[in-house]
Amino acid sequence: MRIRIRTAYACALAMLSLPGLALVPAQATEFVCKPSSIISAAAAPDFAPLSRHGEGALRLLAIGSSSTEGIGATSKERSYPARLAALLRQGLSGRAVEIVNAGIGGEIAPQTLQRLKKALAETRYDLVIWQVGTNDAVTGGDLQAFRALVADGIAAARKAQTGLAILDPQFYPGIKETPRYRAYVDAIAEIARANGVPVLSRFAAMSGWYQRDAEGFMAALANDRFHMSDAGYACLAQDIARSLLERSPGVALASTAR
C-alpha cells in the first residue's frame, strides 16, 4: 500500500481553516483524516491562555515517549508537536506559539514524571500536554502504581499553576492482552475525571479511524504498525488543535458534515 504522506498533511492543514472547515477528498488507499474533537472530561476547564485576544507568546510543553518525540515520522517537523504549533498559530491568527518537544522514546510513566516535575520547576508553561501510558500498558507494570503516578503528575501541574491535558495511549490493531491495555486507558480517564483534567483521547480517536476504514487506517501507522506515520501525526495534531481551540475564549469553529 502506498502512503501519500504529503497529500495527507495538506489535507490536515486545510481542514483546520478558521472560521470555516472543508473536507478534502482523497484516494481510497490514503488515510482520510476527518476533523473531530478528541477531548473528554467532566467539566473540562477552558484553555484561557489560548484566547485569540491573549497577549504575548504561548509556550507549551509536549512531554511523553516515542509518539511525542515523533518516532515513525520522516522528520521532527512532522511530529505532532511541530504540526500542532503551526495549527495553533493559524487558529490564533498568527499569534506566536512555541511548543517544546520533550518526548523520549521508550520511556515509561515514572521516568517521564520525573522529567515533568523538573520541567515545571524550571520553566513556566501556559499548557502541558502529557502523553502517558502506552509503554506502561504494553509492558504490563503495576496498574495501581501507574494510577498513583498519574495523580502525582496532575498534582505537580496544579502546584505549578500550569494548565494540563493528558494524551492517552494510542490504538493499534496488533494490541496484545487487550483487557490489560484498555485498563490503562480507563485508569487515565478515571483519574483525570476525578481531578477535572481534560484527556485528549487518542485511543478513542484512533479506534474510530480504524472502525471507519481498517485498510486506510494502516496508512496512519509507520512501517512497524505501532508508531504513527506522518499522516497519523498530522491528523492527531489537527484533532488536538481543534479540541484546544474550540474551548478557547474568542475562537469560534464552524461545524462541518462528516
KABEL-V803408 format. One record per helix or strand. SS is the DSSP state (H for helix, E for strand). FROM is the first residue (numbers start at 1). TO is the last residue. If there is no record, write none. Layout:
BEGIN
SS,FROM,TO / SS,FROM,TO
END
This chain:
BEGIN
H,5,15 / E,39,40 / H,48,50 / E,58,64 / H,66,69 / H,76,78 / H,80,91 / E,97,103 / H,109,122 / E,127,131 / H,134,139 / H,143,159 / E,163,167 / H,178,194 / E,198,200 / H,202,212 / H,214,220 / E,221,221 / E,228,228 / H,230,245
END
